[in-house]
């Protein structure tokens, strides 16, 4: 079993999955938002034998909840209804900034960064969640 991390955006959904020991996050793909997005996520959930989903929760920098949080909450409800899996919200403030910084430090071209930024943000979201689980000694 694995945990899936999602960076839910207005145009795309970045996807990452954990390893089987819940130690590391790997970027899988970026899904273009469309009527088929739930079907694509379902295929990935089966392929990677996912038992839990973590989704970035886009709080404002001052900690308040903005309109993007309401859209994320609606998507969380859809995921729970469709797949019957637990879905955790993870504070994603600065995850895209961290992903952008990592790609810049790796000297990834602007065009390539645009293609992978959401997937990388999903990795940062999931890795933060996994690190917290590990620190709290939450069993696999």
C-alpha positions as CSV (number, residue, x, y, z in Angstrom):
1,X,0.0,0.0,0.0
2,X,1.1,3.6,-0.7
3,X,-0.1,7.1,0.0
4,X,-0.8,9.5,-2.9
5,X,-0.1,13.2,-2.7
6,X,-2.0,15.7,-4.9
7,X,-1.4,19.4,-5.8
8,X,-4.9,20.4,-6.8
9,X,-4.8,23.5,-9.1
10,X,-7.3,25.3,-11.4
11,X,-5.7,23.8,-14.6
12,X,-3.8,20.7,-13.5
13,X,-3.4,18.2,-10.7
14,X,0.1,17.2,-9.7
15,X,0.4,13.6,-8.5
16,X,3.0,11.9,-6.3
17,X,3.1,8.6,-4.5
18,X,5.0,7.2,-1.6
19,X,7.2,4.2,-1.5
20,X,5.8,1.1,0.1
21,X,7.5,2.0,3.5
22,X,6.0,5.5,3.5
23,X,9.5,7.1,3.6
24,X,9.8,9.0,0.3
25,X,7.6,10.7,-2.2
26,X,8.1,10.3,-6.0
27,X,6.4,12.5,-8.6
28,X,4.3,10.5,-11.0
29,X,2.5,12.8,-13.4
30,X,0.5,15.9,-14.0
31,X,-3.1,15.5,-14.9
32,X,-4.8,18.1,-17.0
33,X,-8.1,19.2,-15.3
34,X,-11.0,17.7,-17.4
35,X,-14.1,15.6,-17.0
36,X,-11.8,12.5,-17.1
37,X,-9.6,13.6,-14.2
38,X,-11.4,11.3,-11.6
39,X,-11.0,8.4,-14.0
40,X,-7.3,9.1,-14.4
41,X,-6.8,9.3,-10.6
42,X,-8.7,6.1,-10.2
43,X,-6.4,4.3,-12.6
44,X,-3.3,5.6,-10.6
45,X,-4.9,4.6,-7.3
46,X,-5.2,1.0,-8.5
47,X,-1.9,0.9,-10.2
48,X,0.0,2.1,-7.1
49,X,-2.3,0.3,-4.6
50,X,-3.0,3.6,-2.8
51,X,-4.7,3.4,0.7
52,X,-4.7,7.1,1.5
53,X,-4.7,10.5,-0.3
54,X,-3.1,13.7,0.9
55,X,-4.1,16.9,-0.9
56,X,-2.5,20.3,-0.6
57,X,-4.7,22.8,1.2
58,X,-4.0,26.3,-0.1
59,X,-4.4,28.4,3.0
60,X,-3.6,32.1,2.7
61,X,-0.2,33.2,4.1
62,X,-1.9,34.6,7.2
63,X,-3.5,31.1,7.9
64,X,-7.1,32.1,6.8
65,X,-9.0,30.0,4.3
66,X,-9.7,31.6,0.9
67,X,-11.8,30.6,-2.1
68,X,-9.3,28.0,-3.3
69,X,-9.8,26.1,0.0
70,X,-13.6,25.9,-0.7
71,X,-12.8,24.4,-4.2
72,X,-10.3,22.0,-2.6
73,X,-12.9,20.9,0.0
74,X,-15.4,20.2,-2.8
75,X,-12.7,18.1,-4.6
76,X,-11.9,16.2,-1.3
77,X,-15.6,15.4,-1.0
78,X,-15.6,14.0,-4.6
79,X,-12.5,11.9,-3.9
80,X,-14.0,10.4,-0.7
81,X,-17.3,9.7,-2.4
82,X,-15.7,8.2,-5.5
83,X,-13.0,6.1,-4.0
84,X,-13.9,5.6,-0.3
85,X,-10.4,6.4,0.8
86,X,-9.3,8.6,3.6
87,X,-8.3,12.1,2.3
88,X,-6.1,14.3,4.5
89,X,-5.6,18.0,3.9
90,X,-2.0,19.3,4.2
91,X,-1.1,22.9,4.5
92,X,0.7,23.6,1.2
93,X,1.8,27.1,1.8
94,X,5.0,27.7,-0.1
95,X,5.1,24.1,-1.6
96,X,5.1,25.5,-5.2
97,X,7.7,28.1,-4.2
98,X,9.9,25.3,-2.8
99,X,9.4,23.2,-5.9
100,X,10.3,26.1,-8.1
101,X,13.4,26.8,-6.1
102,X,14.5,23.1,-6.3
103,X,14.0,23.1,-10.1
104,X,15.9,26.4,-10.4
105,X,18.8,25.0,-8.4
106,X,18.8,21.9,-10.6
107,X,19.1,24.3,-13.6
108,X,15.9,23.0,-15.2
109,X,14.9,25.1,-18.2
110,X,11.9,27.4,-18.0
111,X,9.9,25.3,-20.4
112,X,10.6,22.0,-18.5
113,X,9.8,23.7,-15.1
114,X,6.4,24.6,-16.4
115,X,5.7,21.0,-17.3
116,X,6.8,19.5,-14.0
117,X,6.1,22.2,-11.3
118,X,2.7,20.8,-10.2
119,X,4.2,17.2,-10.0
120,X,7.1,18.6,-7.9
121,X,4.7,20.5,-5.6
122,X,2.8,17.2,-5.0
123,X,6.1,15.7,-4.0
124,X,6.8,18.4,-1.5
125,X,3.2,18.1,-0.1
126,X,3.5,14.3,0.3
127,X,7.0,14.4,1.6
128,X,6.0,16.8,4.3
129,X,3.1,14.6,5.3
130,X,5.3,11.5,5.3
131,X,8.0,13.2,7.4
132,X,5.3,14.2,10.0
133,X,4.0,10.6,10.1
134,X,7.5,9.3,10.7
135,X,8.2,11.9,13.4
136,X,5.0,10.9,15.2
137,X,5.8,7.2,14.8
138,X,2.5,6.5,13.0
139,X,2.5,2.8,12.0
140,X,2.3,1.8,8.4
